[in-house]
Amino acid sequence: MHRLRTCAARLRPLTVSQTSQNFSQQRPAAVPKTFQPVRCYTSPVAAEPFLNGTSSNYVEEMYYSWLEDPKSVHKSWDIFFRNANAGATPGKAHQSPLSLAGLPQAQSLVGAQINVEKLVEDHLAVQSLIRAYQLNGHHNAELDPLGISCINFDDAPVATGVQNVGFYGLDESDLDKVFRLPTTTFIGGTETDLPLREIIRRLEMAYCQHIGVEFMFINDLDQCQWIREKFEKPGVMQFTLEEKRTLLARMVRSTRFEEFLQRKWSSEKRFGLEGCESLIPALKTIIDKSSEKGVENVVMGMPHRGRLNVLANVIRKELEQIFCQFDSKLEAADEGSGDVKYHLGMYHRRINRVTDRNITLSLMANPSHLEAVDPVVQGKTKAEQFYCGDTEGHKVMSILMHGDAAFAGQGVVYETFHLSDLPSYSTHGTVHVVVNNQIGFTTDPRMARSSPYPTDVARVVNAPIFHVNADDPEAVVYVCNVAAEWRATFHKDVVVDLEEIAKYDKICEEAHVRSKDEKILHIKHWLDSPWPGFFNLDGQPKSLTCPTTGLTEEELIHIGQVASSVPVEDFTIHGGLSRILKARGEMIKNRTVDWALGEYMAFGSLLKEGIHVRLSGQDVERGTFSHRHHVLHDQNVDKRVCIPMNHMAPNQAPYTVCNSSLSEYGVLGFELGFAMASPNALVLWEAQFGDFHNTAQCIIDQFICPGQAKWVRQNGIVLLLPHGMEGMGPEHSSARPERFLQMCNDDPDVLPSITDDFAIRQLHDCNWIVVNCSNPGNFFHVLRRQILAPFRKPLIVFTPKSLLRHPDARSNFDEMLPGTEFQRLIPDSGPVTQNPAGVKRIVFCTGKVYYELTKERKAHGMEDMVAIARMEQLSPFPFDLVKAESKKYPNADLVWCQEEHKNQGYYDYVKPRMRTTIERAKPVWYAGRPPAAAPATGNKKAHLVELKNFLDTAFNLDAFKDQM
């Protein structure tokens, strides 16, 4: 180790910074032979305060430069290093040779005494000044085209500029002095020394013009250096004549499109892009650069402002298709209700004119709920990456556009950011573009957020933030180029905050004329996620039949064996888990399945058939109630895991099971997006408890329930919602089935025609399927039907808690063999069938309460007097089966029994439909808990009293006489 480095090392703190380590590693190994390092250990730290901390790094840097060329440093440093090498302590090394006469090599040295300490302090001051620009230069950048920015940095002033050099201990006389530049800046280009005045000028150009850069919070040195080089290097923002022409053409298209719409339809609501037209060249630049880096598929999401312009000039939707949307006389040709033009999406594959490569662009349909589409886009991007084997995000990427107020105010933005680096959710970098018009939803920014910038949320994931004045298109384009390069280089998120004419007018006019020929509105032309080959050419199912969902006994046994074993050698599992697997093996021998095995049979069989299965949610690997155990952990080797489901068959599809972050809104949106990409995947989201879907209600209400009606977009996502009154209090008891049933689109007052294909047609016509299975065999069938059906519908499953281990809640293999299928309604098969005319009451129910009813019926000795029918599929309502069951018992009154409160659960949904089924010939009585505000009581005793009361009512044949 050389003398100066040794001296510096003993004078500074023991921990050496990463910066100095990297720097020393980059220096040449060659050292002039005349300078042999000599160690000395005499000076205390207090004696040399200027060599502490950062200053030692600076001195070391100067020393290495001197070793390479003594003339490359100031004369004072030459004297200092010669003296130090001759044996002087750092405290005396700056003195003249006369003062060092006693030193071995000092006799030959000449020069005057120089105040090296002052020189070091000045250089450190310059370093501090440079860092101030890098850290806070964006505070002084000219980012606001309107000059009305609410950002106030008065409480944290930034001392930059020539007038503020005194803040750093410098004065005006230092402005023309030459200073050596540190390695943490690139403003010098090929120069290593610059006058202070020029240093400040270049820093002002880099950080205080129309681009503001926030990046110093990033805790990765290489990434910070990469950004510094992109913005500090002289001449980086130079454009060729061709690039300028392209930029002009794109700006013309963007501005003239908005002007054309305003001229033709001045009174129509269209949410134009006025004031931020540079968004169009910004997006096209990101796409061009990403295509150049190898991206083939871009999935985009955005709010409604500017959507039509993006569709026209980025996606390249036919202009006549956009213009005809303004025709109020246009007839709807597709099913469903449709949506307003500024919510619609699009999918298009075309040649990128800049790179001459194929690229697929899709803009996701989005409701008015700003930012709700963010996780949906990420999920679809992840799915596209999965299906094309793009494990690092080289081929598929996402771009998200945001409004400034929504980006700061909507919590789903934060949830989506926190998925960005999780193993089963990362899309390997998203480019976020914030369209900052400073008047979000007509509210002053001072009332819309507490942070200086709307983009501050991005700091949590170390995403660099590039603010740019939208009135400077060249700056916008440059920043977007850098953003795309950042994403391609580091595969991490990045945020951009924004701020030919006659020819394009002719194009718009001609398209407007053609649009008048359109008489029918085809929503399918705006589909954002087509499934080639799944439907007929007209978008209809290829058939209206569903294959049998049963399996052969051999298949059931094989899957059961996988579920009850560890298919990896030398893998030690927990002793408790060994007992669970052994119990599973015993059940398979007895041709029986519990809930966990029923699910295993469904997943395993689909995987063997080439269907990808993805299960996501909080604690889904183990299962909230410790019933699943799909991921085994080696007890002897940390982080070694085994997923038996992926050892099902040689050519099986992969199984993905992933514990999610503690997010519902973001994760459910993500899984919805994943399910959009392909119909050949079973994508499931399991809530840890059923009521956790409350915080994801926006995704349910705006995407899952009406998605097909609004956007002609089918989706087969499955929601598993644990539900049941177990005496555990108001939280985590109810999955709120009343909400899902209220949003079902079947008519309670119309009895549909009962045909041979009634069941499958009902499924085809519904907006979603709602089930509450009472046994694992039926759960197995409904999961398989979800994929084997010739179309896709969302499936809502109210899953059990106590039934997971209930000894009666098991199914025999016979209920799962070929020829068996999902039972929409399970009729009573007990003694009541011997004498149907003698049955006094038929109780309809769903889910767990069935087992409590059968137990109570047996206790009352009424097994031949009261029939109990289980309604497994609530919606679409099984009109045909309810009618048949009611006719079977002509003398029985009808009762609906539920464990939920009367104003909750299923009663308000099933009662009118049951009445319609029997042509209102009889009343439908209610047995259950009375109305309440909370889903359940918090008192265990009160819970049991309520249970006893409604069970007594269900079997009291005189209970409703006073109401007749």
Summary of the structure (lengths in Angstrom):
residues: 964
radius of gyration: 35.7
end to end distance: 101.4
largest distance: 125.9
contacts: 3224
relative contact order: 0.06
helix: 44%
strand: 13%
